[in-house]
Every structure is written in structure tokens, then in C-alpha cells.
Amino acid sequence: MTMELRHLRAFLAIAEEGTITRAASRLHMSQPAVSRTLHQLEAHLGVRLVDRSTHHLHLTDAGAAFRIRAATALRAADAAFDPRRLGTWPLRLGHAWSALGDLTAPLLRRWNETHPDTPLELLRIDDRTAGLTRGAVDVALVRGTFTAPGVRSVPLLSEPRVAAVPTSSDLAERPRLALADLTDQAITLNTVSGTTTLDLWPAAVRPARVLEVGNTDDWLAAIAAGQAVGVTTAATATLHAYPGVVYRPLTDAPDVPVLLAWAEPPTHPAVTELADLAREVAREP
């Protein structure tokens, strides 16, 4: 059977919604029709994409790998049919926060100088892979350890961690801090796109109180209000000055790697050129 875009849409709806019922509602289709479409796709590929052994469906390893390809293909098709994008094919660079830190502007300037006919769109997307696994971007700046089926990544640099504390806190008066200094504080964690978890602390000094947020803006607001303290990288301190928040170096926390990641094969012909340029910019003093 010939595969069509509806097969990709059905699979992605199932992957994102977690059940056939919700996927069918989202697609305005019947449940049997969605199930048939999934079966057709799996038969064509010759693999099981979805594990149906539980009430809440889960992707198999093959399904997780195919999800990136499906999202990328669907986004490319949508872009191809978009009349507003005729004549241009921008390279979409995603980031969850702080992009490439203080090297962001140099990277964008160098790209514009060397590739004037290929616009580079910097997009902030609040998820762990900055939209890469959803096909929302062609390439992404990702912080922390990251692996995914069908994704290639290259290291660019490492960023030291810092503590973010309210200016009204006694901690703000110290020139540097250790993780144990934050133990008796509430810790705000960006659970959507952040790199910090409670595993950063040794079990003996792990904070007992957590305030969960979904993005950098809410993270900063909670700290400024004195509700919690936070841990981030030096890039946040450079790009996100915020009234009521000060940043202090952390003496005993490991650095955070910054990676450039993209689907393999690339979804844009200029992806590898951006990777080369990003590594060159990151190496410059």
C-alpha cells in the first residue's frame, strides 16, 4: 500500500497523545480508522512501532527512532506547501534557553556573513531537545548528556554551573557557594527543559523542598520572589540578568556540556556547515 502523510499524522498523534482514543479525537477520526492506519504503517515498515501491552501506549525502540523521521518529514511537507516560504529555505536552530551563551551573537553574525542566502532562524522551544525530536527544528543546541535514536550530536563546549539566589538572601553576600550551602533552601527545577535535578546533590545533602516550573522565565521569577534558589550554567548568568536575582559560582558542581544535535540524515543541506561553524566559533578565544 502507498504510504501517505495521513499515516505519519496518525502515528505522531498516537505517540504524543499516548492512546488511540485521544489520537482519534485529535484527528477527528474513528478509533478503528486510526488503528488501521497504524497497522498499515507498521506493515509497510515491517516493524512494531507501538507497544500495545499496556493501557497507555508506549513507543518501541523502532517507534522512538521513527518518530523523529516522521516528525521531520511532516514538517518538511508542511513547509513545502506553505506559500509564504517560496524562494527561501531557512535553517531552523532550536534552543531551550540561553542558546550558545555569549557566543550566540558571533555565531549568528558569522553565519549571515558566510551564508547570506540561507536564513538562520533561532527558535526557543521549551523542551529537553529544543524541538528536535518533534521535527520543529533542523538542528538544536542541547545542554547535558543527550542521546536519541536517529540523532547525531557533536560537543561544542562546557559551561560551569552557578547558583542563582535572591538578592535578599544571605547567600547573595558570599562570593561563591557549594551545593551543601543550598541544602536548607527550596530548589526550583525547570522540569521541562532544565539540566538540574536533585541527583546533582549527594544524598546526604540533598534539598528536601522542590518548586517545579516549566520554563526559564518562571524559574527566574520564583527566585526573585524569594520562593527558592536555583542552579544553572554560566550562560544564564550572562544572558538573563534579572531584578532580584544574583548568580554565584558553584565550587563543587560539574560543568554542563553544550552539544549541537540534528537528525541523521540531516533535514536541511546546510546542517553540517552550521556544525562546522559552531565548532569553529566555540574554539575561538
Beta strands, then each sheet from edge to edge (+ up, - down):
strand 1: 50-51
strand 2: 58-59
strand 3: 91-95
strand 4: 120-124
strand 5: 139-143
strand 6: 151-159
strand 7: 161-166
strand 8: 187-190
strand 9: 210-213
strand 10: 230-233
strand 11: 245-249
strand 12: 256-263
sheet 1: 1+ 2-
sheet 2: 4+ 3+ 5+ 12- 6+
sheet 3: 10+ 7- 11+
sheet 4: 8+ 9+
end
